[in-house]
Amino acid sequence: MVYKTNKKVVVFCSVIVFIFHLTSATDIFTCETPDAWLSADSSFQRPGSSENVAYLNTLRGMRWLDGKVKYTLDRSLNHHDKQEVSKAMAEYHAKTCVRFEPKQSSDPDYVNIEIDNSVCGVAQVCRIGGKQFARIGKNCRSMPTIVHELGHTLCLHHEHQRMDRHKYLNFRDCPEDSVHPKIPYSTPSGLYDYQSIMHYQCNSCKAGWPTQPDVQKCGMDVNNGLSVLDADHINEMYNCQGMPSAGL
């Protein structure tokens, strides 16, 4: 018996599959931390600043003293949000010597963790002095997002924006305005880390397609916390070998 193919049905199904693929590709985590805050651009983290605070802070080593990050929880967080923040901080405590500690009245520098439903996540980069923020929102109010944003607080940058990313990611056929630029914040540091929590999910124009044949997924599609190299980077940055164990 010979079955005839209904061309209209085939075309309709093809369109549905294409739309599904397009929707799935865009349904990924997006950090709203501006590229300008991660580079030597002319935009600034603080209104009225005469220089790019984040970039200069990175170069000058403006990290958190003794690896201690003072924080406050904004009233906009609900019980679930606070639980997710606690899990994110526990991830840092388990794998690094960095410690998140509640702000005391005598602490001048601290990060306020807030809800902002106009973004998925955004954070000011490095210790910039005084009050700064790390924000989560929309459907991203979860541990992985908080780990990512607190990574910016600690001075981590986006892995997929490294200057040497062309060796590891393919952006062919992506519209230029859909691709995040390379950020010349520093020379590439160590092995490229597809599993980094600071790496966007791959297989879209936001973070490219892996060029390594054995790599299929990146970032939060691989794990929901710090990768081995993330932890190594933070421990090196904060000289963890030379610091008190603080409970480790």
Phi, psi and omega per residue, in radians:
M1 nan 2.401 -3.138
V2 -1.881 2.198 3.140
Y3 -1.701 2.320 3.096
K4 -1.537 2.436 -3.133
T5 -1.583 2.249 3.084
N6 -1.448 1.848 -3.053
K7 -1.076 -0.591 3.138
K8 -1.129 -0.707 3.128
V9 -1.144 -0.733 3.135
V10 -1.068 -0.805 -3.140
V11 -1.111 -0.771 -3.136
F12 -1.062 -0.814 -3.138
C13 -1.106 -0.661 3.128
S14 -1.103 -0.714 3.126
V15 -1.127 -0.746 3.135
I16 -1.070 -0.783 3.132
V17 -1.089 -0.728 -3.138
F18 -1.106 -0.770 -3.140
I19 -1.129 -0.715 3.124
F20 -1.071 -0.754 3.128
H21 -1.097 -0.734 -3.128
L22 -1.138 -0.741 3.129
T23 -1.131 -0.754 -3.120
S24 -1.117 -0.657 -3.091
A25 -1.181 -0.489 -3.099
T26 -1.653 -0.185 -3.115
D27 -1.498 1.083 -3.119
I28 -2.271 2.835 3.133
F29 -1.072 2.375 3.068
T30 -2.286 2.121 3.084
C31 -1.565 2.273 -3.075
E32 -1.606 0.138 3.095
T33 -1.058 2.051 -3.041
P34 -1.053 2.490 3.074
D35 -0.998 -0.568 -3.122
A36 -1.080 -0.514 -3.142
W37 -1.318 -0.255 -3.106
L38 -1.856 0.036 -3.054
S39 -2.434 -3.133 3.128
A40 -1.543 0.835 3.136
D41 -1.466 3.116 -3.102
S42 -1.626 0.014 3.086
S43 -1.558 2.671 -2.994
F44 -2.241 2.684 3.132
Q45 -1.297 -0.526 -3.135
R46 -1.974 2.266 3.109
P47 -0.976 2.345 3.094
G48 1.501 -0.048 3.135
S49 -1.216 2.598 -3.123
S50 -1.740 0.100 3.138
E51 -2.681 2.832 -3.133
N52 -1.353 1.762 -3.034
V53 -1.041 -0.816 -3.055
A54 -1.085 -0.833 -3.097
Y55 -1.105 -0.807 -3.135
L56 -1.177 -0.630 3.100
N57 -1.090 -0.684 3.119
T58 -1.103 -0.808 -3.125
L59 -1.160 -0.641 -3.079
R60 -1.509 -0.018 3.117
G61 1.294 0.609 3.140
M62 -1.336 1.219 3.110
R63 -1.750 3.120 -3.065
W64 -1.405 2.228 -3.034
L65 -1.003 2.247 3.136
D66 1.015 0.364 3.119
G67 1.211 0.343 -3.123
K68 -1.861 2.070 -3.137
V69 -1.832 2.004 3.104
K70 -1.448 2.436 -3.064
Y71 -2.485 2.792 2.973
T72 -2.282 2.645 3.083
L73 -1.836 2.108 -3.113
D74 -1.167 2.678 3.131
R75 -1.146 -0.245 -3.136
S76 -1.296 -0.234 3.120
L77 -1.373 2.369 3.037
N78 -1.657 -3.068 -3.069
H79 -1.063 -0.751 3.128
H80 -1.094 -0.752 3.118
D81 -1.015 -0.771 -3.117
K82 -1.121 -0.642 3.084
Q83 -1.111 -0.718 3.136
E84 -1.175 -0.673 3.072
V85 -1.074 -0.763 -3.136
S86 -1.064 -0.720 3.122
K87 -1.166 -0.668 3.126
A88 -1.142 -0.763 3.118
M89 -1.144 -0.654 3.106
A90 -1.089 -0.578 3.094
E91 -1.087 -0.762 3.091
Y92 -1.174 -0.710 -3.115
H93 -1.141 -0.583 -3.104
A94 -1.337 -0.502 -2.995
K95 -1.994 -0.196 -3.131
T96 -2.391 3.038 3.082
C97 -1.609 -0.020 3.092
V98 -1.143 2.448 3.126
R99 -2.232 2.246 3.028
F100 -1.642 2.153 -3.066
E101 -2.251 2.436 3.110
P102 -0.977 2.408 -3.139
K103 -1.147 2.413 3.003
Q104 -1.835 2.851 -3.094
S105 -1.051 -0.409 -3.105
S106 -1.559 -0.023 -3.108
D107 -1.562 2.006 -3.099
P108 -1.373 -0.555 -3.070
D109 -1.922 2.247 -3.126
Y110 -2.813 2.834 3.102
V111 -1.940 2.270 3.079
N112 -1.706 2.125 -3.128
I113 -1.604 2.118 -2.927
E114 -2.275 2.856 2.990
I115 -1.793 2.309 3.071
D116 -2.507 1.770 -3.045
N117 -1.381 0.200 3.000
S118 -1.600 -0.125 -3.134
V119 -2.336 2.867 2.999
C120 -1.496 -0.767 3.082
G121 -2.933 2.560 3.099
V122 -2.829 2.506 3.129
A123 -2.653 2.567 3.015
Q124 -1.304 2.571 -2.917
V125 -1.750 2.264 -3.117
C126 1.216 -3.085 3.075
R127 -1.520 1.956 -3.040
I128 -1.763 -0.096 3.109
G129 1.705 2.247 -3.115
G130 1.352 -2.658 3.139
K131 -1.437 2.330 3.015
Q132 -2.375 3.034 -3.025
F133 -2.233 2.758 2.898
A134 -2.356 2.111 -3.011
R135 -2.111 2.510 3.022
I136 -2.283 2.763 -3.135
G137 -2.964 -2.930 -3.123
K138 0.894 -2.325 3.121
N139 -1.703 0.434 -3.082
C140 -1.917 0.320 -3.072
R141 -1.454 1.249 -3.036
S142 -2.529 2.921 -3.105
M143 -0.936 -0.855 -3.100
P144 -1.008 -0.732 3.121
T145 -1.105 -0.720 -3.117
I146 -1.184 -0.705 3.077
V147 -1.035 -0.735 3.119
H148 -1.079 -0.893 -3.072
E149 -1.169 -0.662 3.076
L150 -1.187 -0.415 3.012
G151 -1.069 -0.725 3.062
H152 -1.106 -0.720 3.111
T153 -0.966 -0.629 -3.103
L154 -1.478 -0.051 3.105
C155 1.728 0.242 3.076
L156 -1.442 2.606 3.134
H157 -2.009 3.104 3.138
H158 -1.327 2.190 -3.117
E159 -1.116 -0.675 -3.089
H160 -1.304 0.026 3.088
Q161 -1.941 0.236 3.073
R162 -1.046 2.664 -3.114
M163 -1.158 -0.403 -3.115
D164 -1.782 0.319 -3.038
R165 -1.110 -0.420 -3.103
H166 -1.057 -0.321 3.099
K167 -1.374 -0.297 -2.979
Y168 -2.176 -0.280 -3.096
L169 -2.279 2.546 3.116
N170 -2.010 2.163 3.130
F171 -1.990 0.343 -3.093
R172 -1.015 2.411 3.127
D173 1.272 0.102 3.084
C174 -1.488 2.351 3.041
P175 -1.011 2.440 -3.058
E176 -0.993 -0.677 -3.083
D177 -1.338 -0.046 3.115
S178 -1.740 -0.072 -3.081
V179 -1.835 2.202 3.070
H180 -1.184 2.384 -3.096
P181 -1.260 2.818 2.986
K182 -1.205 2.542 -3.104
I183 -1.989 2.035 -3.103
P184 -1.455 0.847 -3.107
Y185 -1.323 -0.433 3.129
S186 -2.949 3.010 3.018
T187 -1.289 2.670 3.138
P188 -0.922 2.396 -3.073
S189 -1.946 1.818 3.040
G190 1.256 -2.857 -3.118
L191 -1.123 2.555 3.050
Y192 -1.231 2.382 -2.993
D193 -2.090 1.644 3.076
Y194 -1.106 -0.447 -3.064
Q195 -1.557 -0.033 -3.100
S196 -1.024 2.449 3.054
I197 -1.185 -0.258 3.114
M198 -1.580 0.072 3.106
H199 -1.739 2.274 3.031
Y200 -1.113 2.803 3.009
Q201 -1.123 2.413 -3.079
C202 -1.449 -3.078 3.098
N203 1.231 0.647 2.984
S204 -2.710 2.938 -3.129
C205 -1.213 -0.239 3.131
K206 -1.235 -0.596 -3.114
A207 -2.347 0.113 3.073
G208 1.327 -3.099 3.110
W209 -1.970 2.311 -3.121
P210 -1.039 2.389 3.101
T211 -1.543 -0.279 3.122
Q212 -1.415 2.183 -3.037
P213 -1.067 -0.428 -3.102
D214 -1.593 0.050 -3.131
V215 -1.882 2.136 -3.135
Q216 -1.979 -0.526 -3.068
K217 -2.311 2.815 -3.127
C218 -2.445 2.846 2.988
G219 0.957 -2.257 -3.057
M220 -1.176 -0.214 3.053
D221 -1.370 -0.217 -3.130
V222 -1.785 -0.790 3.115
N223 -2.651 2.925 -3.106
N224 -1.926 0.247 3.134
G225 -2.498 -2.778 -3.125
L226 -1.241 2.381 3.015
S227 -1.372 2.987 3.096
V228 -1.025 -0.747 -3.123
L229 -1.264 -0.563 3.033
D230 -1.010 -0.874 -3.115
A231 -1.087 -0.738 3.124
D232 -1.067 -0.737 -3.121
H233 -1.104 -0.802 -3.138
I234 -1.132 -0.767 -3.130
N235 -1.110 -0.608 3.071
E236 -1.254 -0.756 -3.122
M237 -1.045 -0.684 -3.082
Y238 -1.765 0.280 3.046
N239 0.874 0.847 -3.026
C240 -1.082 -0.502 3.132
Q241 -1.141 -0.444 -3.116
G242 -1.746 0.148 -3.099
M243 -1.891 2.747 3.033
P244 -1.012 2.618 -3.075
S245 -1.178 -0.407 3.105
A246 0.875 0.685 3.052
G247 1.767 -0.135 3.134
L248 -1.221 nan nan
